[in-house]
Amino acid sequence: MAPVSYQAAANGLLAPVRGRYVLLGNCEVGFALEGHDRSRPLVIDPVLVYSTYLGGMGSGDDAGYAIAMDGEGSAYVTGRTNSADFPIADPPRPAHPPGDDVFVAS
């Protein structure tokens, strides 16, 4: 979905601004906008469809490395964790030597 962009027009109404996402490289995303007045404030709402929190509660280090979506819009995240309280679906994992674990979350 394209971001929702607008700015206040001279008459006080909100004027829509046509925009789209642009891949900038180096894992960065930006915006390309058409026909807006650079002298007026611009609002860009990235249209966040869903979000969540994934990770332990500060007991270790967690990192996500990749994310993918299937045809039904479900997200899958892979990464690593060494958090003792990283959320899992099964009963708590058995004690193991300190180090990282990998995860796939959906």
Biopython code that builds the backbone (N, CA, C, O; Angstrom):
import numpy as np
from Bio.PDB.StructureBuilder import StructureBuilder

atoms = [
    (1, "MET", "N", (0.836, -1.177, 0.000)),
    (1, "MET", "CA", (0.000, 0.000, 0.000)),
    (1, "MET", "C", (0.884, 1.244, 0.000)),
    (1, "MET", "O", (1.930, 1.276, 0.649)),
    (2, "ALA", "N", (0.469, 2.226, -0.706)),
    (2, "ALA", "CA", (1.215, 3.489, -0.761)),
    (2, "ALA", "C", (1.009, 4.254, 0.536)),
    (2, "ALA", "O", (-0.036, 4.126, 1.173)),
    (3, "PRO", "N", (1.994, 5.048, 0.931)),
    (3, "PRO", "CA", (1.798, 5.879, 2.118)),
    (3, "PRO", "C", (0.732, 6.935, 1.859)),
    (3, "PRO", "O", (0.522, 7.341, 0.716)),
    (4, "VAL", "N", (0.062, 7.379, 2.910)),
    (4, "VAL", "CA", (-0.914, 8.451, 2.817)),
    (4, "VAL", "C", (-0.163, 9.745, 3.119)),
    (4, "VAL", "O", (0.408, 9.896, 4.199)),
    (5, "SER", "N", (-0.163, 10.670, 2.177)),
    (5, "SER", "CA", (0.575, 11.925, 2.336)),
    (5, "SER", "C", (-0.345, 13.094, 2.055)),
    (5, "SER", "O", (-1.176, 13.052, 1.148)),
    (6, "TYR", "N", (-0.177, 14.159, 2.865)),
    (6, "TYR", "CA", (-0.999, 15.356, 2.659)),
    (6, "TYR", "C", (-0.324, 16.549, 3.314)),
    (6, "TYR", "O", (0.601, 16.402, 4.113)),
    (7, "GLN", "N", (-0.805, 17.730, 2.960)),
    (7, "GLN", "CA", (-0.353, 18.948, 3.616)),
    (7, "GLN", "C", (-1.494, 19.945, 3.624)),
    (7, "GLN", "O", (-2.411, 19.863, 2.807)),
    (8, "ALA", "N", (-1.432, 20.892, 4.557)),
    (8, "ALA", "CA", (-2.469, 21.915, 4.652)),
    (8, "ALA", "C", (-2.332, 22.859, 3.465)),
    (8, "ALA", "O", (-1.246, 23.359, 3.173)),
    (9, "ALA", "N", (-3.435, 23.090, 2.799)),
    (9, "ALA", "CA", (-3.448, 24.033, 1.670)),
    (9, "ALA", "C", (-3.665, 25.451, 2.207)),
    (9, "ALA", "O", (-3.941, 25.638, 3.392)),
    (10, "ALA", "N", (-3.538, 26.437, 1.330)),
    (10, "ALA", "CA", (-3.687, 27.846, 1.719)),
    (10, "ALA", "C", (-5.066, 28.122, 2.310)),
    (10, "ALA", "O", (-5.203, 29.000, 3.161)),
    (11, "ASN", "N", (-6.089, 27.387, 1.872)),
    (11, "ASN", "CA", (-7.450, 27.607, 2.364)),
    (11, "ASN", "C", (-7.738, 26.851, 3.670)),
    (11, "ASN", "O", (-8.868, 26.866, 4.158)),
    (12, "GLY", "N", (-6.713, 26.186, 4.236)),
    (12, "GLY", "CA", (-6.876, 25.459, 5.486)),
    (12, "GLY", "C", (-7.313, 24.013, 5.327)),
    (12, "GLY", "O", (-7.295, 23.253, 6.294)),
    (13, "LEU", "N", (-7.705, 23.624, 4.123)),
    (13, "LEU", "CA", (-8.096, 22.241, 3.887)),
    (13, "LEU", "C", (-6.849, 21.375, 3.704)),
    (13, "LEU", "O", (-5.762, 21.890, 3.442)),
    (14, "LEU", "N", (-7.013, 20.066, 3.841)),
    (14, "LEU", "CA", (-5.902, 19.141, 3.627)),
    (14, "LEU", "C", (-5.841, 18.755, 2.155)),
    (14, "LEU", "O", (-6.829, 18.299, 1.580)),
    (15, "ALA", "N", (-4.687, 18.938, 1.562)),
    (15, "ALA", "CA", (-4.489, 18.605, 0.152)),
    (15, "ALA", "C", (-3.703, 17.303, 0.057)),
    (15, "ALA", "O", (-2.587, 17.221, 0.569)),
    (16, "PRO", "N", (-4.267, 16.284, -0.588)),
    (16, "PRO", "CA", (-3.530, 15.023, -0.728)),
    (16, "PRO", "C", (-2.279, 15.216, -1.583)),
    (16, "PRO", "O", (-2.269, 16.020, -2.515)),
    (17, "VAL", "N", (-1.230, 14.473, -1.255)),
    (17, "VAL", "CA", (0.016, 14.481, -2.015)),
    (17, "VAL", "C", (0.284, 13.050, -2.452)),
    (17, "VAL", "O", (0.344, 12.143, -1.622)),
    (18, "ARG", "N", (0.442, 12.852, -3.733)),
    (18, "ARG", "CA", (0.686, 11.514, -4.266)),
    (18, "ARG", "C", (2.106, 11.076, -3.901)),
    (18, "ARG", "O", (3.062, 11.825, -4.102)),
    (19, "GLY", "N", (2.237, 9.858, -3.364)),
    (19, "GLY", "CA", (3.546, 9.372, -2.956)),
    (19, "GLY", "C", (3.658, 7.865, -3.084)),
    (19, "GLY", "O", (2.665, 7.158, -3.258)),
    (20, "ARG", "N", (4.895, 7.392, -2.993)),
    (20, "ARG", "CA", (5.156, 5.955, -3.054)),
    (20, "ARG", "C", (6.453, 5.667, -2.313)),
    (20, "ARG", "O", (7.252, 6.568, -2.057)),
    (21, "TYR", "N", (6.648, 4.404, -1.974)),
    (21, "TYR", "CA", (7.896, 3.976, -1.346)),
    (21, "TYR", "C", (8.981, 3.812, -2.406)),
    (21, "TYR", "O", (8.689, 3.474, -3.553)),
    (22, "VAL", "N", (10.230, 4.051, -2.018)),
    (22, "VAL", "CA", (11.370, 3.889, -2.909)),
    (22, "VAL", "C", (12.455, 3.125, -2.146)),
    (22, "VAL", "O", (12.794, 3.485, -1.019)),
    (23, "LEU", "N", (12.999, 2.066, -2.763)),
    (23, "LEU", "CA", (14.125, 1.354, -2.163)),
    (23, "LEU", "C", (15.388, 2.146, -2.452)),
    (23, "LEU", "O", (15.744, 2.357, -3.611)),
    (24, "LEU", "N", (16.069, 2.587, -1.392)),
    (24, "LEU", "CA", (17.254, 3.428, -1.536)),
    (24, "LEU", "C", (18.540, 2.627, -1.560)),
    (24, "LEU", "O", (19.588, 3.177, -1.898)),
    (25, "GLY", "N", (18.502, 1.359, -1.217)),
    (25, "GLY", "CA", (19.703, 0.548, -1.110)),
    (25, "GLY", "C", (20.179, 0.511, 0.329)),
    (25, "GLY", "O", (19.711, 1.280, 1.169)),
    (26, "ASN", "N", (21.107, -0.382, 0.605)),
    (26, "ASN", "CA", (21.665, -0.538, 1.946)),
    (26, "ASN", "C", (20.573, -0.700, 3.001)),
    (26, "ASN", "O", (20.668, -0.140, 4.093)),
    (27, "CYS", "N", (19.526, -1.475, 2.664)),
    (27, "CYS", "CA", (18.417, -1.780, 3.579)),
    (27, "CYS", "C", (17.654, -0.536, 4.026)),
    (27, "CYS", "O", (17.163, -0.494, 5.154)),
    (28, "GLU", "N", (17.545, 0.467, 3.176)),
    (28, "GLU", "CA", (16.816, 1.683, 3.512)),
    (28, "GLU", "C", (15.665, 1.901, 2.547)),
    (28, "GLU", "O", (15.757, 1.593, 1.359)),
    (29, "VAL", "N", (14.573, 2.442, 3.087)),
    (29, "VAL", "CA", (13.389, 2.765, 2.296)),
    (29, "VAL", "C", (13.113, 4.248, 2.461)),
    (29, "VAL", "O", (13.230, 4.794, 3.558)),
    (30, "GLY", "N", (12.747, 4.896, 1.367)),
    (30, "GLY", "CA", (12.408, 6.316, 1.404)),
    (30, "GLY", "C", (11.074, 6.555, 0.733)),
    (30, "GLY", "O", (10.331, 5.614, 0.456)),
    (31, "PHE", "N", (10.772, 7.808, 0.474)),
    (31, "PHE", "CA", (9.510, 8.188, -0.156)),
    (31, "PHE", "C", (9.786, 9.035, -1.383)),
    (31, "PHE", "O", (10.711, 9.848, -1.391)),
    (32, "ALA", "N", (8.985, 8.845, -2.415)),
    (32, "ALA", "CA", (8.990, 9.708, -3.593)),
    (32, "ALA", "C", (7.633, 10.411, -3.602)),
    (32, "ALA", "O", (6.587, 9.763, -3.559)),
    (33, "LEU", "N", (7.662, 11.722, -3.657)),
    (33, "LEU", "CA", (6.434, 12.515, -3.588)),
    (33, "LEU", "C", (6.292, 13.374, -4.827)),
    (33, "LEU", "O", (7.282, 13.814, -5.411)),
    (34, "GLU", "N", (5.044, 13.610, -5.223)),
    (34, "GLU", "CA", (4.775, 14.417, -6.412)),
    (34, "GLU", "C", (3.970, 15.657, -6.047)),
    (34, "GLU", "O", (2.996, 15.574, -5.299)),
    (35, "GLY", "N", (4.381, 16.806, -6.578)),
    (35, "GLY", "CA", (3.579, 18.018, -6.533)),
    (35, "GLY", "C", (3.228, 18.546, -5.159)),
    (35, "GLY", "O", (2.079, 18.922, -4.927)),
    (36, "HIS", "N", (4.167, 18.584, -4.251)),
    (36, "HIS", "CA", (3.855, 19.187, -2.956)),
    (36, "HIS", "C", (4.577, 20.526, -2.813)),
    (36, "HIS", "O", (5.573, 20.792, -3.486)),
    (37, "ASP", "N", (4.052, 21.353, -1.927)),
    (37, "ASP", "CA", (4.602, 22.677, -1.674)),
    (37, "ASP", "C", (5.678, 22.549, -0.592)),
    (37, "ASP", "O", (5.359, 22.306, 0.571)),
    (38, "ARG", "N", (6.935, 22.709, -0.966)),
    (38, "ARG", "CA", (8.053, 22.535, -0.025)),
    (38, "ARG", "C", (8.067, 23.600, 1.072)),
    (38, "ARG", "O", (8.794, 23.451, 2.054)),
    (39, "SER", "N", (7.289, 24.661, 0.931)),
    (39, "SER", "CA", (7.262, 25.706, 1.958)),
    (39, "SER", "C", (6.248, 25.399, 3.064)),
    (39, "SER", "O", (6.205, 26.109, 4.068)),
    (40, "ARG", "N", (5.440, 24.363, 2.899)),
    (40, "ARG", "CA", (4.420, 24.003, 3.893)),
    (40, "ARG", "C", (4.761, 22.657, 4.525)),
    (40, "ARG", "O", (5.389, 21.809, 3.890)),
    (41, "PRO", "N", (4.346, 22.460, 5.783)),
    (41, "PRO", "CA", (4.570, 21.159, 6.435)),
    (41, "PRO", "C", (3.904, 20.031, 5.652)),
    (41, "PRO", "O", (2.823, 20.203, 5.088)),
    (42, "LEU", "N", (4.555, 18.899, 5.626)),
    (42, "LEU", "CA", (4.080, 17.721, 4.906)),
    (42, "LEU", "C", (3.932, 16.567, 5.891)),
    (42, "LEU", "O", (4.814, 16.340, 6.719)),
    (43, "VAL", "N", (2.820, 15.836, 5.807)),
    (43, "VAL", "CA", (2.585, 14.671, 6.653)),
    (43, "VAL", "C", (2.649, 13.429, 5.774)),
    (43, "VAL", "O", (1.994, 13.360, 4.733)),
    (44, "ILE", "N", (3.450, 12.441, 6.203)),
    (44, "ILE", "CA", (3.526, 11.153, 5.509)),
    (44, "ILE", "C", (3.172, 10.075, 6.521)),
    (44, "ILE", "O", (3.899, 9.871, 7.494)),
    (45, "ASP", "N", (2.064, 9.389, 6.299)),
    (45, "ASP", "CA", (1.639, 8.281, 7.150)),
    (45, "ASP", "C", (1.983, 7.002, 6.409)),
    (45, "ASP", "O", (1.408, 6.736, 5.354)),
    (46, "PRO", "N", (2.916, 6.193, 6.936)),
    (46, "PRO", "CA", (3.368, 5.017, 6.193)),
    (46, "PRO", "C", (2.366, 3.870, 6.118)),
    (46, "PRO", "O", (2.702, 2.813, 5.584)),
    (47, "VAL", "N", (1.156, 4.036, 6.630)),
    (47, "VAL", "CA", (0.099, 3.033, 6.557)),
    (47, "VAL", "C", (0.576, 1.721, 7.165)),
    (47, "VAL", "O", (0.726, 0.719, 6.464)),
    (48, "LEU", "N", (0.806, 1.734, 8.445)),
    (48, "LEU", "CA", (1.214, 0.539, 9.165)),
    (48, "LEU", "C", (-0.004, -0.347, 9.329)),
    (48, "LEU", "O", (-0.948, 0.019, 10.028)),
    (49, "VAL", "N", (0.006, -1.509, 8.693)),
    (49, "VAL", "CA", (-1.144, -2.396, 8.703)),
    (49, "VAL", "C", (-1.186, -3.227, 9.983)),
    (49, "VAL", "O", (-2.260, -3.437, 10.546)),
    (50, "TYR", "N", (-0.048, -3.694, 10.439)),
    (50, "TYR", "CA", (-0.006, -4.431, 11.702)),
    (50, "TYR", "C", (1.405, -4.357, 12.273)),
    (50, "TYR", "O", (2.374, -4.084, 11.564)),
    (51, "SER", "N", (1.487, -4.607, 13.568)),
    (51, "SER", "CA", (2.786, -4.621, 14.227)),
    (51, "SER", "C", (2.695, -5.480, 15.471)),
    (51, "SER", "O", (1.603, -5.870, 15.886)),
    (52, "THR", "N", (3.821, -5.770, 16.057)),
    (52, "THR", "CA", (3.873, -6.560, 17.282)),
    (52, "THR", "C", (5.212, -6.339, 17.949)),
    (52, "THR", "O", (6.088, -5.673, 17.396)),
    (53, "TYR", "N", (5.370, -6.890, 19.122)),
    (53, "TYR", "CA", (6.651, -6.886, 19.818)),
    (53, "TYR", "C", (7.149, -8.322, 19.846)),
    (53, "TYR", "O", (6.382, -9.234, 20.154)),
    (54, "LEU", "N", (8.399, -8.532, 19.536)),
    (54, "LEU", "CA", (8.988, -9.868, 19.574)),
    (54, "LEU", "C", (10.338, -9.771, 20.252)),
    (54, "LEU", "O", (11.205, -9.015, 19.813)),
    (55, "GLY", "N", (10.522, -10.522, 21.307)),
    (55, "GLY", "CA", (11.805, -10.532, 21.995)),
    (55, "GLY", "C", (11.642, -10.810, 23.469)),
    (55, "GLY", "O", (10.529, -10.851, 23.993)),
    (56, "GLY", "N", (12.776, -11.001, 24.134)),
    (56, "GLY", "CA", (12.782, -11.193, 25.569)),
    (56, "GLY", "C", (12.550, -9.869, 26.275)),
    (56, "GLY", "O", (12.475, -8.816, 25.642)),
    (57, "MET", "N", (12.440, -9.935, 27.562)),
    (57, "MET", "CA", (12.155, -8.735, 28.358)),
    (57, "MET", "C", (13.427, -8.153, 28.966)),
    (57, "MET", "O", (13.446, -7.790, 30.142)),
    (58, "GLY", "N", (14.474, -8.065, 28.176)),
    (58, "GLY", "CA", (15.696, -7.420, 28.634)),
    (58, "GLY", "C", (16.717, -8.357, 29.245)),
    (58, "GLY", "O", (17.738, -7.907, 29.764)),
    (59, "SER", "N", (16.456, -9.657, 29.192)),
    (59, "SER", "CA", (17.385, -10.597, 29.818)),
    (59, "SER", "C", (18.514, -11.017, 28.900)),
    (59, "SER", "O", (19.411, -11.742, 29.331)),
    (60, "GLY", "N", (18.500, -10.592, 27.671)),
    (60, "GLY", "CA", (19.539, -10.996, 26.725)),
    (60, "GLY", "C", (19.483, -10.144, 25.477)),
    (60, "GLY", "O", (18.899, -9.060, 25.460)),
    (61, "ASP", "N", (20.102, -10.658, 24.442)),
    (61, "ASP", "CA", (20.216, -9.928, 23.184)),
    (61, "ASP", "C", (19.437, -10.676, 22.110)),
    (61, "ASP", "O", (19.658, -11.871, 21.914)),
    (62, "ASP", "N", (18.531, -10.000, 21.413)),
    (62, "ASP", "CA", (17.729, -10.589, 20.343)),
    (62, "ASP", "C", (17.985, -9.822, 19.058)),
    (62, "ASP", "O", (18.189, -8.608, 19.091)),
    (63, "ALA", "N", (17.976, -10.516, 17.927)),
    (63, "ALA", "CA", (18.175, -9.857, 16.636)),
    (63, "ALA", "C", (17.364, -10.578, 15.574)),
    (63, "ALA", "O", (17.409, -11.804, 15.475)),
    (64, "GLY", "N", (16.623, -9.815, 14.780)),
    (64, "GLY", "CA", (15.933, -10.364, 13.626)),
    (64, "GLY", "C", (16.815, -10.200, 12.398)),
    (64, "GLY", "O", (17.437, -9.153, 12.217)),
    (65, "TYR", "N", (16.875, -11.231, 11.548)),
    (65, "TYR", "CA", (17.734, -11.174, 10.364)),
    (65, "TYR", "C", (16.974, -11.146, 9.047)),
    (65, "TYR", "O", (17.486, -10.645, 8.046)),
    (66, "ALA", "N", (15.751, -11.682, 9.037)),
    (66, "ALA", "CA", (14.988, -11.685, 7.788)),
    (66, "ALA", "C", (13.502, -11.725, 8.110)),
    (66, "ALA", "O", (13.091, -12.234, 9.152)),
    (67, "ILE", "N", (12.706, -11.181, 7.201)),
    (67, "ILE", "CA", (11.258, -11.223, 7.333)),
    (67, "ILE", "C", (10.667, -11.507, 5.959)),
    (67, "ILE", "O", (11.164, -11.016, 4.945)),
    (68, "ALA", "N", (9.609, -12.300, 5.933)),
    (68, "ALA", "CA", (8.931, -12.634, 4.680)),
    (68, "ALA", "C", (7.436, -12.712, 4.959)),
    (68, "ALA", "O", (7.012, -12.930, 6.094)),
    (69, "MET", "N", (6.652, -12.533, 3.909)),
    (69, "MET", "CA", (5.200, -12.661, 4.029)),
    (69, "MET", "C", (4.704, -13.694, 3.039)),
    (69, "MET", "O", (5.227, -13.820, 1.931)),
    (70, "ASP", "N", (3.674, -14.440, 3.462)),
    (70, "ASP", "CA", (3.078, -15.395, 2.537)),
    (70, "ASP", "C", (1.907, -14.737, 1.816)),
    (70, "ASP", "O", (1.619, -13.563, 2.046)),
    (71, "GLY", "N", (1.238, -15.476, 0.954)),
    (71, "GLY", "CA", (0.152, -14.941, 0.141)),
    (71, "GLY", "C", (-1.054, -14.482, 0.938)),
    (71, "GLY", "O", (-1.882, -13.731, 0.424)),
    (72, "GLU", "N", (-1.169, -14.925, 2.195)),
    (72, "GLU", "CA", (-2.303, -14.529, 3.032)),
    (72, "GLU", "C", (-1.966, -13.362, 3.958)),
    (72, "GLU", "O", (-2.797, -12.950, 4.767)),
    (73, "GLY", "N", (-0.743, -12.830, 3.840)),
    (73, "GLY", "CA", (-0.356, -11.688, 4.645)),
    (73, "GLY", "C", (0.267, -12.025, 5.987)),
    (73, "GLY", "O", (0.514, -11.128, 6.792)),
    (74, "SER", "N", (0.528, -13.310, 6.247)),
    (74, "SER", "CA", (1.191, -13.689, 7.492)),
    (74, "SER", "C", (2.677, -13.412, 7.378)),
    (74, "SER", "O", (3.286, -13.665, 6.339)),
    (75, "ALA", "N", (3.257, -12.892, 8.447)),
    (75, "ALA", "CA", (4.681, -12.560, 8.460)),
    (75, "ALA", "C", (5.474, -13.648, 9.168)),
    (75, "ALA", "O", (4.993, -14.260, 10.121)),
    (76, "TYR", "N", (6.693, -13.883, 8.694)),
    (76, "TYR", "CA", (7.615, -14.855, 9.278)),
    (76, "TYR", "C", (8.944, -14.149, 9.509)),
    (76, "TYR", "O", (9.483, -13.509, 8.606)),
    (77, "VAL", "N", (9.467, -14.270, 10.729)),
    (77, "VAL", "CA", (10.709, -13.603, 11.102)),
    (77, "VAL", "C", (11.720, -14.650, 11.537)),
    (77, "VAL", "O", (11.380, -15.568, 12.283)),
    (78, "THR", "N", (12.958, -14.519, 11.079)),
    (78, "THR", "CA", (14.037, -15.387, 11.548)),
    (78, "THR", "C", (15.078, -14.522, 12.242)),
    (78, "THR", "O", (15.236, -13.338, 11.944)),
    (79, "GLY", "N", (15.778, -15.148, 13.171)),
    (79, "GLY", "CA", (16.809, -14.400, 13.883)),
    (79, "GLY", "C", (17.499, -15.246, 14.924)),
    (79, "GLY", "O", (17.471, -16.475, 14.869)),
    (80, "ARG", "N", (18.127, -14.567, 15.885)),
    (80, "ARG", "CA", (18.830, -15.257, 16.964)),
    (80, "ARG", "C", (18.489, -14.574, 18.286)),
    (80, "ARG", "O", (18.124, -13.399, 18.326)),
    (81, "THR", "N", (18.620, -15.347, 19.365)),
    (81, "THR", "CA", (18.365, -14.821, 20.695)),
    (81, "THR", "C", (19.248, -15.528, 21.709)),
    (81, "THR", "O", (19.595, -16.696, 21.534)),
    (82, "ASN", "N", (19.603, -14.830, 22.749)),
    (82, "ASN", "CA", (20.182, -15.491, 23.920)),
    (82, "ASN", "C", (19.411, -15.064, 25.162)),
    (82, "ASN", "O", (19.911, -15.174, 26.281)),
    (83, "SER", "N", (18.193, -14.576, 24.958)),
    (83, "SER", "CA", (17.313, -14.200, 26.066)),
    (83, "SER", "C", (16.719, -15.443, 26.701)),
    (83, "SER", "O", (16.163, -16.295, 26.008)),
    (84, "ALA", "N", (16.836, -15.550, 28.021)),
    (84, "ALA", "CA", (16.256, -16.688, 28.732)),
    (84, "ALA", "C", (14.737, -16.648, 28.701)),
    (84, "ALA", "O", (14.093, -17.686, 28.858)),
    (85, "ASP", "N", (14.147, -15.464, 28.501)),
    (85, "ASP", "CA", (12.690, -15.331, 28.518)),
    (85, "ASP", "C", (12.105, -15.019, 27.135)),
    (85, "ASP", "O", (11.018, -14.449, 27.035)),
    (86, "PHE", "N", (12.827, -15.391, 26.066)),
    (86, "PHE", "CA", (12.286, -15.211, 24.711)),
    (86, "PHE", "C", (10.998, -16.022, 24.617)),
    (86, "PHE", "O", (10.993, -17.192, 25.001)),
    (87, "PRO", "N", (9.892, -15.434, 24.114)),
    (87, "PRO", "CA", (8.605, -16.147, 24.103)),
    (87, "PRO", "C", (8.623, -17.328, 23.135)),
    (87, "PRO", "O", (9.025, -17.201, 21.979)),
    (88, "ILE", "N", (8.175, -18.483, 23.640)),
    (88, "ILE", "CA", (8.090, -19.692, 22.814)),
    (88, "ILE", "C", (6.733, -20.335, 23.027)),
    (88, "ILE", "O", (6.095, -20.114, 24.057)),
    (89, "ALA", "N", (6.285, -21.130, 22.063)),
    (89, "ALA", "CA", (4.962, -21.747, 22.126)),
    (89, "ALA", "C", (4.950, -22.981, 23.013)),
    (89, "ALA", "O", (3.928, -23.266, 23.637)),
    (90, "ASP", "N", (6.032, -23.711, 23.090)),
    (90, "ASP", "CA", (6.101, -24.934, 23.880)),
    (90, "ASP", "C", (6.559, -24.613, 25.297)),
    (90, "ASP", "O", (6.936, -23.477, 25.584)),
    (91, "PRO", "N", (6.529, -25.606, 26.188)),
    (91, "PRO", "CA", (7.033, -25.357, 27.549)),
    (91, "PRO", "C", (8.465, -24.839, 27.501)),
    (91, "PRO", "O", (9.157, -25.006, 26.497)),
    (92, "PRO", "N", (8.909, -24.211, 28.589)),
    (92, "PRO", "CA", (10.263, -23.647, 28.595)),
    (92, "PRO", "C", (11.318, -24.643, 28.142)),
    (92, "PRO", "O", (11.259, -25.830, 28.464)),
    (93, "ARG", "N", (12.280, -24.133, 27.392)),
    (93, "ARG", "CA", (13.343, -24.991, 26.886)),
    (93, "ARG", "C", (14.243, -25.436, 28.043)),
    (93, "ARG", "O", (14.377, -24.726, 29.039)),
    (94, "PRO", "N", (14.846, -26.592, 27.907)),
    (94, "PRO", "CA", (15.726, -27.061, 28.981)),
    (94, "PRO", "C", (16.963, -26.175, 29.095)),
    (94, "PRO", "O", (17.349, -25.487, 28.150)),
    (95, "ALA", "N", (17.571, -26.214, 30.279)),
    (95, "ALA", "CA", (18.794, -25.438, 30.488)),
    (95, "ALA", "C", (19.855, -25.903, 29.509)),
    (95, "ALA", "O", (19.969, -27.098, 29.235)),
    (96, "HIS", "N", (20.627, -24.977, 28.983)),
    (96, "HIS", "CA", (21.682, -25.305, 28.034)),
    (96, "HIS", "C", (22.835, -24.335, 28.243)),
    (96, "HIS", "O", (22.666, -23.309, 28.902)),
    (97, "PRO", "N", (23.968, -24.632, 27.710)),
    (97, "PRO", "CA", (25.103, -23.724, 27.887)),
    (97, "PRO", "C", (24.776, -22.342, 27.332)),
    (97, "PRO", "O", (23.996, -22.225, 26.387)),
    (98, "PRO", "N", (25.361, -21.300, 27.905)),
    (98, "PRO", "CA", (25.107, -19.950, 27.388)),
    (98, "PRO", "C", (25.468, -19.862, 25.908)),
    (98, "PRO", "O", (26.419, -20.497, 25.452)),
    (99, "GLY", "N", (24.720, -19.092, 25.186)),
    (99, "GLY", "CA", (24.969, -18.889, 23.759)),
    (99, "GLY", "C", (23.675, -18.549, 23.060)),
    (99, "GLY", "O", (22.624, -18.411, 23.686)),
    (100, "ASP", "N", (23.770, -18.417, 21.761)),
    (100, "ASP", "CA", (22.624, -18.012, 20.968)),
    (100, "ASP", "C", (21.788, -19.205, 20.521)),
    (100, "ASP", "O", (22.301, -20.305, 20.315)),
    (101, "ASP", "N", (20.499, -18.961, 20.377)),
    (101, "ASP", "CA", (19.554, -19.880, 19.755)),
    (101, "ASP", "C", (19.006, -19.183, 18.523)),
    (101, "ASP", "O", (18.936, -17.955, 18.488)),
    (102, "VAL", "N", (18.621, -19.939, 17.526)),
    (102, "VAL", "CA", (17.955, -19.353, 16.361)),
    (102, "VAL", "C", (16.449, -19.474, 16.566)),
    (102, "VAL", "O", (15.984, -20.313, 17.338)),
    (103, "PHE", "N", (15.690, -18.625, 15.865)),
    (103, "PHE", "CA", (14.236, -18.726, 15.957)),
    (103, "PHE", "C", (13.613, -18.429, 14.608)),
    (103, "PHE", "O", (14.180, -17.732, 13.767)),
    (104, "VAL", "N", (12.415, -18.990, 14.434)),
    (104, "VAL", "CA", (11.509, -18.645, 13.344)),
    (104, "VAL", "C", (10.187, -18.345, 14.019)),
    (104, "VAL", "O", (9.628, -19.205, 14.699)),
    (105, "ALA", "N", (9.688, -17.154, 13.843)),
    (105, "ALA", "CA", (8.436, -16.744, 14.479)),
    (105, "ALA", "C", (7.425, -16.401, 13.401)),
    (105, "ALA", "O", (7.783, -15.883, 12.343)),
    (106, "SER", "N", (6.169, -16.689, 13.672)),
    (106, "SER", "CA", (5.102, -16.331, 12.728)),
    (106, "SER", "C", (3.950, -15.693, 13.465)),
    (106, "SER", "O", (2.952, -15.321, 12.847)),
]
sb = StructureBuilder()
sb.init_structure("model")
sb.init_model(0)
sb.init_chain("A")
sb.init_seg("    ")
for serial, (resi, resn, name, xyz) in enumerate(atoms, 1):
    if name == "N":
        sb.init_residue(resn, " ", resi, " ")
    sb.init_atom(name, np.array(xyz, "f"), 0.0, 1.0, " ", f" {name:<3s}", serial, name[0])
structure = sb.get_structure()
